[in-house]
Amino acid sequence: MTRPLEIGTAGIRKRIPHRYPIMLVDRVTELVPGERLTALKAVTCNEPWYRELPESAVDFAYPQVMVIESWCQAAGLLVTEREPNPSAPAGTVMLFGGMADIRFHREVFPGDVLEHRVRLLRAVSDAAIFEGESVVAGETVLEVGRVAVATRPATELTGAPA
């Protein structure tokens, strides 16, 4: 039996083009190619979305859209495990297709560590469908029923010569 892969920040940067302030995956703790991935995102109060909060703000929740973006980046890491793409303009671009059956169970706060669990349901040609969840300390905070993505050559999107 093969051991699942683990990937740190440098490896993540080699696989997807996201960078600060929108690189929202810190570590991949398990990657079973073509099947599943588990990734971590530590939420801190030093993130850009908290910059404009007044000093009196207490218990400020992490934006739900950022939880979803982070989960989708984890799904992207599973898509790119065979063909890493650290520079979208030069290779293929992963396009978000849509999502369904997204359920939040509780808010996420600075100090929480999100554990994204992504499962590949189906991959056909240049499209993939995922499901999964995000948990904090064993408690489900987000359920993802379906997320669809597709990859396209960057030249198809920019009109640049191949």
C-alpha positions, 0 to 999 in steps of 0.5 A: 500500500502506498503512503499518502503524500504530504505537501507544505507551503513550497509544494502548494506554491508549485501547484497552484498560482495563488499567492498572498493574500489569497493563498488560503491553504497552509498544508496538505496532510494527505493526498491520494491522487485521483481520490481525496485530499486533506488540507489545513488552513490556520485562520488568524486575526492578521488576515487582510479582511480584518484590517478595517475592523474597529478595535472594539470588534470582538469574536469576528467571524472569518468570512464564509466566502473565504472558507469556501475559497479555501476549500476550493483551493484544496480541491484545486490541489487535487486537480493539479496533482498530475499537472501542477500549474504555478503560473496561470498565464503560462499553462492551464487555468482552473475555472470554477464551474459552480457549487450546490448543496453548501451548508454552514454549521457554525462560524469560524474564528481566528485561532481555528484550524480548518481541516478541508476534506475533499473527495473527487466524485468524478473526473471527465476530460478537463472537468471534475466534480468534488464533495467534502467538508471542512471541520474545526477540532472534529466539528463540521463547520461546512458541508460541500455537496458539489463543486465543479471545476474545469481546466482550460489552456490559458491561451484559450482565455487570453487570446495569446499565441500558443 
